[in-house]
Amino acid sequence: MDTSRLLRTTGTVIAAAGLLLSGCTSGGSGEPRAAASSSGGTGPASAAPTATPAALRPYYEQKLSWRECGVPGFQCSTMKAPLDYAHPEAGDIEIAVARRPAGSPGKRLGSLVVNPGGPGGSGIGYLQAYAGIGYPAQVRAAYDMVSFDPRGVDRSSPVECLSGPAMDKYTQVDQTPDDAAERARLVASYKEFAAGCQAHSARVLPHVSTVDAARDMDLLRGVLGDEKLTYVGASYGTLLGATYAQLFPDRVGRLVLDGAMDPSRSALELNRDQTEGFETAFRAFAEDCAKQPDCPLGKGDPDAVAARLKEFFRKVDARPVPSGDAGRPLGESLATTGVIAALYDENAWPQLREALAAAMDGDGSLLLGLADSYYEREPSGKYANLMFANAAVNCLDQPPAFSGPEAVDAALPSFEKASPVFGAGLAWASLNCAYWPVKATGQAGPLTAKGAAPILVVGTTRDPATPYKWAQALAKQLDSGVLLTYDGDGHTAYGRGSDCIDTAVNTYLLEGQAPPDGKKC
């Protein structure tokens, strides 16, 4: 059961790391809006706008040296950026970049930068495995497909925290503590994680915020020679895109924000909203499962199905089942992560039924495989740095959701109301930033991007990771926000089977014509 591609191509969002998400906006005019055209300029003239501070001009004027990088059709390079934009003299950080040149150079519109989300998802991995070969052919023909690993991610000075064996232990810690000893172990695991990040990545930890990444993205736009940024961001990538628009509204070309986050929501609100989103997605799965002959959770309404899943979690909490890995039996934490992983995409529902059936029969290997895909754990036991970068960005972008275990206790009823199945675990998962070694530099607040060209915000009604109301909120906040709605399941909408959504997005990217605000598919 290979779910790794499935989970990564829909825009990675991590819930179990205390994710901070922000959303999309919705408009209400009902009138189509035309986007600004995207420049295809390749010369240095547009590289550094006149408003660029003198200390940053050398960065905008650098030339990228493209090379083959092991994947046919793609080229890679390295871009230098200031480690600290407030103090460019403090040194550089290297940002890994990749592109696939436009398929029809004579009709080239410019560069299309893509980001898969996370935070912590590798843009280069996403480009080479999916966007650069899987986006609609007409889009790939018109644009150089470009992405980068944001600072702190994968190939760009990655944040490192724990070894593979230490991460194996971390992912197994009980996140629904039943007594004082289990609470103490959970708190200790968060402190150990944070201390590991500080020990291995102290130089970059203060400089991996979404604002830093957005500034890098403008630098990339300039180095590529594009007057305006054309961009598709999924999941957390919508926050990155909206932040870019807030910082550089006059440089916004055609921006698609798919699976949007709401930047006005606090860390606590975001985590609780996402808990509600996973409950919505689970209930959709439960309704479908009850109709299938192979549903391991039995028949009945979603409440009955949810009760059986919760009972399964209780059993593996008390007695983990074998998984084929002696050091990692399937306990409640890994089982919950495996279920959550499959809720990102309704195409994974059959695999989830199979994995749950096997686990209930004493074989936890399939559900463990889903959890491993979520964590980007390789069969060798090595973890990608997704979870490390995810925490580093989230904990820098906003103050922590909770100050300590007592604050979690106070919020537990609201989380359990949001999701009887996942509420407790996701509440305790939101505690991790309380022990972060670097103080948050950002805070919640609306993003308006006043003066920007029309920005297309896409929301899915039963999205588990970025609830639909976030898309509505972001579209309303953005002065030029245009809301496009997909009435369906799964995380994000573009390129996932809806001709209506794909046509609307393609028309916007290729012709600059946004759909009517409020259009539904």
C-alpha positions in Angstrom: 0.0 0.0 0.0 2.0 3.0 -1.3 0.3 6.1 0.1 3.4 8.3 0.1 2.7 9.9 -3.2 -1.0 10.2 -2.4 -0.4 12.1 0.8 2.3 14.4 -0.5 0.6 15.5 -3.7 -2.4 17.0 -1.9 -0.3 19.5 0.1 1.2 18.3 3.3 -0.3 19.6 6.6 0.8 18.3 9.9 -1.7 18.2 12.7 0.2 16.1 15.3 2.9 18.7 15.6 0.7 21.5 16.9 0.2 22.9 13.5 -0.6 26.6 13.0 -2.6 27.2 9.9 -4.1 30.2 8.3 -6.7 30.5 5.7 -8.4 31.9 2.6 -10.7 34.7 2.0 -14.1 34.9 0.4 -15.5 37.7 -1.6 -19.1 38.6 -2.2 -19.5 40.6 -5.4 -20.3 37.7 -7.7 -18.5 39.5 -10.5 -15.5 38.2 -12.3 -12.3 40.0 -11.8 -9.3 40.1 -14.2 -5.9 39.4 -12.7 -2.8 41.4 -13.6 -0.8 39.9 -16.4 2.3 37.8 -15.5 5.5 39.1 -17.0 7.7 36.7 -18.8 10.8 39.0 -18.5 14.1 37.2 -18.2 16.5 40.2 -18.0 17.9 41.8 -14.9 16.0 45.0 -15.3 13.1 43.8 -13.2 15.2 41.9 -10.7 15.4 44.5 -8.0 12.5 47.0 -7.7 13.5 50.6 -6.9 12.1 50.2 -3.4 14.5 47.4 -2.6 17.0 48.5 0.2 20.5 48.9 -1.1 21.8 46.2 1.2 19.5 43.7 -0.5 20.2 44.7 -4.1 23.2 42.3 -4.5 20.9 39.4 -3.6 18.3 40.5 -6.3 21.0 40.9 -8.9 22.7 37.5 -8.4 22.7 35.0 -11.3 21.5 31.5 -10.8 23.7 28.7 -12.3 21.4 26.0 -13.4 22.5 22.4 -13.6 21.1 18.9 -14.1 20.0 17.4 -10.8 19.2 13.7 -11.4 15.6 13.9 -12.5 15.2 14.2 -16.3 13.8 17.4 -17.5 14.5 19.3 -14.3 17.3 21.8 -13.4 18.5 22.8 -10.0 20.4 25.8 -8.5 21.2 27.5 -5.3 20.1 31.0 -4.4 21.7 33.1 -1.6 19.5 35.0 0.8 20.3 37.0 4.0 20.0 34.8 7.1 18.5 37.8 8.8 16.7 40.3 6.6 16.9 43.0 9.3 20.7 42.5 9.4 21.9 41.4 5.9 25.5 41.8 7.1 25.0 38.8 9.5 25.6 36.3 6.8 23.8 34.2 4.1 21.6 31.2 3.9 21.4 29.0 0.8 18.0 28.3 -0.7 17.7 25.3 -3.0 15.7 26.0 -6.2 14.5 23.8 -9.0 12.7 24.3 -12.3 11.3 22.6 -15.4 11.4 24.9 -18.4 8.2 25.8 -20.2 7.1 23.2 -22.7 6.3 25.8 -25.3 9.1 28.4 -25.0 7.7 30.6 -27.7 4.4 31.0 -25.8 6.0 31.3 -22.3 4.2 33.4 -19.8 6.9 33.4 -17.1 7.6 31.4 -14.0 5.0 29.6 -11.9 6.2 29.0 -8.4 4.6 26.2 -6.4 4.6 25.3 -2.8 3.1 22.1 -1.3 2.5 23.2 2.2 3.6 21.9 5.6 5.2 24.0 6.8 8.1 21.8 6.1 7.1 20.2 2.8 9.9 20.1 0.2 8.9 22.3 -2.7 11.6 20.6 -4.9 10.3 17.2 -4.0 6.8 18.3 -4.8 7.8 19.8 -8.1 9.8 16.8 -9.3 7.3 14.2 -8.2 4.1 15.9 -9.0 3.7 19.5 -10.1 6.3 19.5 -12.8 4.8 16.4 -14.4 1.3 16.3 -13.1 -0.1 19.8 -13.5 -2.3 20.3 -16.5 -0.3 20.1 -19.8 -1.3 23.6 -20.9 -0.1 25.1 -17.7 3.3 23.3 -17.9 3.6 24.4 -21.5 3.1 28.1 -20.7 5.2 28.4 -17.6 8.6 27.4 -16.2 7.5 25.3 -13.3 9.6 26.4 -10.3 9.8 25.6 -6.6 12.2 25.9 -3.7 12.8 24.3 -0.4 11.9 27.1 2.1 14.7 27.9 4.6 15.0 25.2 7.2 13.5 22.6 4.9 15.2 19.6 3.3 17.9 21.0 1.0 17.8 24.6 2.3 19.8 24.6 5.6 17.4 22.0 7.1 16.4 22.2 10.8 17.5 19.0 12.5 16.3 17.9 15.9 16.3 14.1 16.7 17.9 11.0 15.3 15.8 8.3 13.7 15.7 6.1 16.8 14.8 9.1 18.9 12.0 10.1 16.5 10.7 6.5 16.7 10.3 7.0 20.4 8.9 10.5 20.1 6.1 9.4 17.7 5.1 6.6 20.1 4.6 8.8 23.2 1.0 8.6 24.4 -0.7 11.9 23.4 -3.8 11.1 25.5 -2.2 10.9 28.9 -4.3 9.0 31.5 -2.3 9.8 34.6 0.4 12.0 36.0 3.2 9.8 34.8 2.0 9.8 31.2 1.6 13.6 31.4 5.1 13.9 32.6 6.4 11.7 29.8 4.6 13.7 27.2 5.9 17.0 28.5 9.4 15.5 28.7 9.2 14.4 25.0 8.3 18.0 23.9 11.2 19.4 25.9 13.6 16.8 24.4 12.4 17.6 20.9 12.9 21.3 21.4 16.3 20.9 23.0 17.4 18.7 20.1 16.4 21.4 17.6 18.3 24.0 19.6 21.4 21.8 19.8 21.5 21.0 16.1 20.0 24.1 14.5 20.5 27.1 16.7 21.7 29.3 13.9 18.7 29.0 11.7 15.9 28.6 14.3 15.2 32.3 14.7 15.1 32.9 11.0 12.6 30.3 9.5 9.4 32.2 9.9 6.7 32.5 7.1 7.7 36.1 6.7 11.3 35.1 6.1 10.2 32.5 3.5 7.9 35.1 1.8 10.9 37.5 1.5 12.9 34.7 0.0 10.1 34.1 -2.5 10.2 37.7 -3.7 14.0 37.4 -4.0 13.4 34.3 -6.1 10.9 36.2 -8.3 13.5 38.9 -8.9 16.3 36.5 -9.6 14.1 34.6 -12.1 13.4 38.0 -13.9 9.7 38.1 -13.4 8.1 41.4 -12.7 5.1 39.8 -10.9 4.9 36.6 -8.9 2.7 33.8 -10.3 2.1 31.2 -7.6 0.1 28.2 -6.6 0.3 27.4 -2.9 -1.5 24.5 -1.2 -2.4 24.2 2.4 0.2 26.1 4.5 1.4 27.4 1.1 -1.7 29.6 1.2 -0.4 31.4 4.3 3.0 31.8 2.6 1.2 33.2 -0.5 -1.0 35.5 1.5 1.9 36.7 3.5 3.8 37.5 0.3 0.8 39.5 -1.0 0.7 41.4 2.3 4.4 42.3 2.0 4.5 42.9 -1.7 1.0 43.7 -3.0 2.4 45.5 -6.1 4.3 42.4 -7.1 1.3 40.1 -7.1 0.5 38.5 -10.4 -1.7 35.5 -10.4 -1.9 33.8 -7.0 -3.8 30.6 -6.3 -4.3 29.8 -2.6 -5.7 26.2 -2.4 -6.8 24.7 0.9 -6.5 28.0 2.6 -5.6 29.0 6.1 -7.0 31.9 8.2 -4.1 34.1 9.4 -6.4 35.9 11.8 -6.9 32.8 14.0 -4.7 32.3 17.1 -2.7 29.1 17.5 -5.3 27.8 19.9 -8.2 28.6 17.5 -6.4 27.1 14.5 -5.7 23.8 16.3 -9.2 23.6 17.6 -10.6 24.4 14.1 -8.5 21.8 12.6 -9.7 19.2 15.1 -13.2 20.1 14.0 -12.1 19.6 10.4 -10.8 16.1 11.0 -14.0 15.3 12.7 -15.9 16.5 9.6 -13.7 14.4 7.4 -14.0 11.3 9.6 -17.8 11.5 9.6 -17.7 11.6 5.8 -15.5 8.5 5.9 -17.7 6.9 8.5 -20.8 7.4 6.4 -19.1 5.8 3.4 -17.5 3.0 5.4 -20.8 1.9 6.9 -22.1 1.3 3.3 -19.1 -0.9 2.3 -19.1 -4.7 2.8 -15.5 -4.6 4.2 -16.0 -1.8 6.8 -14.2 -3.0 9.9 -16.1 -0.4 12.0 -19.5 -2.0 11.3 -22.8 -0.5 10.3 -24.8 2.3 11.7 -24.7 6.1 11.8 -21.4 8.0 12.1 -21.7 8.2 15.9 -21.8 4.5 16.2 -18.8 4.1 13.8 -16.9 6.8 15.7 -17.6 5.0 19.0 -16.0 1.8 17.6 -13.0 3.6 16.4 -12.5 5.2 19.8 -12.8 1.8 21.4 -10.1 0.5 19.0 -7.8 3.4 20.1 -8.5 2.6 23.7 -7.6 -1.1 23.2 -4.3 -0.4 21.4 -3.5 2.2 24.0 -3.7 -0.5 26.7 -2.1 -3.2 24.5 -0.4 -2.2 21.3 -0.6 -4.8 18.4 2.4 -6.1 16.5 3.4 -4.2 13.4 6.2 -6.2 12.0 8.7 -3.8 13.6 9.6 -5.1 17.1 10.6 -1.6 18.3 7.4 0.0 17.1 4.2 -1.9 17.9 1.0 -0.1 16.9 -0.1 1.9 19.9 -2.7 4.7 20.1 -0.5 7.5 18.9 0.7 5.8 15.8 -2.7 4.3 15.1 -4.3 7.8 15.4 -1.7 9.3 13.1 -2.3 6.6 10.5 -6.0 7.3 10.5 -5.5 11.0 10.2 -3.1 10.5 7.3 -5.7 8.7 5.3 -8.4 11.4 6.0 -6.4 13.9 3.8 -7.7 12.2 0.7 -10.9 10.3 0.1 -9.0 8.1 -2.4 -7.2 6.6 0.7 -10.5 5.5 2.3 -10.2 1.9 0.9 -6.6 1.6 2.3 -7.8 2.9 5.6 -10.6 0.3 5.8 -8.0 -2.4 5.0 -5.5 -1.1 7.5 -8.1 -0.9 10.3 -9.4 -4.3 9.5 -5.8 -5.8 9.7 -5.0 -3.9 12.9 -8.2 -5.1 14.6 -7.1 -8.6 13.6 -3.7 -8.2 15.2 -1.6 -6.9 12.4 -0.7 -3.2 12.7 1.7 -3.0 9.8 -0.6 -1.3 7.3 -1.7 1.4 9.7 1.9 1.9 10.7 2.7 2.4 7.0 0.1 5.2 6.8 1.7 6.8 9.9 5.2 6.5 8.4 4.0 8.2 5.2 2.6 11.0 7.3 5.9 11.5 9.1 8.0 10.9 6.0 9.8 8.1 7.6 11.9 5.9 5.2 12.1 2.1 5.6 15.7 2.6 6.8 14.4 4.4 9.8 15.5 7.8 8.6 13.0 10.7 8.9 12.8 13.6 6.5 13.1 16.9 8.3 9.3 17.7 7.7 8.4 17.4 11.4 11.4 19.4 12.5 10.8 22.3 10.1 7.0 22.1 10.8 7.5 22.8 14.5 10.2 25.4 13.9 8.0 27.5 11.6 4.8 27.1 13.6 6.4 28.0 16.9 8.1 31.1 15.4 5.0 32.3 13.5 2.7 32.6 16.6 2.8 32.4 20.4 2.1 28.9 21.7 -1.5 27.6 21.9 -0.9 26.5 25.5 1.5 27.6 28.2 1.5 24.2 30.0 -0.5 21.1 30.8 -3.0 23.0 33.0 -4.0 25.1 30.0 -4.6 22.0 28.0 -6.8 20.6 30.8 -8.9 23.8 30.6 -9.3 23.5 26.8 -9.9 19.8 26.6 -13.8 20.0 26.8 -13.8 22.3 23.7 -11.5 20.1 21.8 -13.5 16.9 22.7 -16.6 18.7 21.6 -15.0 19.5 18.3 -14.1 15.9 17.9 -15.0 13.1 20.3 -12.5 10.8 18.5 -9.5 13.0 17.9 -10.1 15.9 20.3 -8.0 14.9 23.3 -5.0 13.8 21.2 -4.9 17.0 19.1 -5.3 19.2 22.2 -2.3 17.7 23.8 -0.4 17.8 20.5 -0.9 21.6 20.6 1.3 21.8 23.7 4.6 21.4 21.8 5.4 25.0 21.2 5.2 25.8 24.9 8.8 24.6 25.3 10.3 26.0 22.1 13.7 27.6 22.6 13.1 30.6 20.4 10.4 33.2 21.2 7.7 33.7 18.6 8.2 36.6 16.3 4.8 36.7 14.6 1.2 36.9 15.8 -2.3 36.3 14.5 -3.9 39.0 12.4 -5.8 39.5 9.1 -3.9 39.8 5.9 -5.5 42.3 3.4 -2.9 42.8 0.7 -4.4 46.1 -0.2 -3.7 47.0 -3.8 -2.9 43.5 -5.0 -4.3 42.1 -8.2 -7.2 39.6 -7.7 -6.1 36.6 -5.7 -7.9 33.2 -6.1 -8.7 31.4 -2.9 -9.9 27.8 -3.2 -11.8 26.0 -0.4 -13.1 22.4 -0.1 -16.2 22.0 2.0 -15.1 18.9 3.9 -11.4 19.5 4.0 -10.0 17.8 7.1 -6.8 19.9 7.5 -7.8 23.4 6.4 -11.5 23.8 7.2 -13.7 25.5 4.6 -14.4 28.4 6.9 -10.8 29.3 6.8 -11.0 29.8 3.0 -14.1 31.9 3.5 -12.3 34.0 6.1 -9.2 34.5 4.0 -11.2 35.5 0.9 -13.0 38.2 3.0 -9.8 39.5 4.5 -8.0 39.9 1.2 -9.0 43.2 -0.5 -8.9 41.4 -3.9 -9.9 37.9 -2.7 -12.0 35.7 -5.0 -13.5 32.6 -3.4 -13.8 29.4 -5.4 -15.6 26.5 -3.6 -15.3 22.8 -4.2 -18.2 20.8 -2.6 -16.3 17.7 -1.8 -14.0 15.7 0.4 -10.2 15.7 0.9 -7.5 18.2 1.3 -7.2 20.9 -1.4 -9.1 20.9 -4.8 -6.9 21.8 -7.7 -5.7 18.8 -9.8 -7.8 16.3 -7.8 -10.4 15.3 -10.3 -12.9 18.2 -10.5 -13.0 19.5 -14.1 -14.9 22.6 -12.8 -12.2 23.5 -10.3 -9.3 22.8 -12.8 -10.9 24.8 -15.6 -11.4 27.8 -13.3 -7.9 27.7 -12.0 -6.3 27.0 -15.4 -8.2 29.9 -17.0 -7.0 32.2 -14.2 -3.4 31.1 -14.6 -3.3 31.2 -18.4 -5.6 34.1 -19.2 -5.6 36.1 -16.0 -9.4 35.8 -15.7 -10.6 34.9 -12.2 -13.9 33.1 -11.9 -16.9 34.9 -10.4 -16.4 35.5 -6.7 -18.3 32.8 -4.9 -18.4 30.3 -7.7 -19.1 26.7 -6.5 -18.1 23.4 -8.1 
